[in-house]
């Protein structure tokens, strides 16, 4: 591919991404602020964030948890956040004893407390284990935040 054509394609893709971020800001900016307030209240009350999802989105959830525990953007104390896909012993024990559907809900049952926040990160919304986790979070009065793609699926 010609370097000039490739460069034009890169610029177009970046412009499209910038426009998408502006559209998100216009359409759901207040919702993002509300989610940030839920997270801040959770952490200020001494609770933890529980992040979960399947596949590639599980890696995103783990990365987000790492940013809370580490230092995102500035030096500060570590904040309590757990990626529920990081402990292979829990995943395999719960999967073996209860089934794959329970791998997140069982952890939320064990780790979640009132005013805690469960965050699910996904491009789809139909995974039975994620839906079970959200139901468990509601049962325990955890706040939930859903980071999703265009379609919410059954989560909606």
Secondary structure as UniProt FT lines:
FT   HELIX           3..44
FT   TURN            45..46
FT   STRAND          49..52
FT   HELIX           55..69
FT   TURN            70..71
FT   STRAND          81..83
FT   TURN            84..85
FT   HELIX           88..98
FT   HELIX           100..102
FT   TURN            103..104
FT   HELIX           105..111
FT   TURN            114..115
FT   STRAND          117..122
FT   HELIX           128..139
FT   TURN            140..141
FT   STRAND          143..148
FT   HELIX           153..155
//
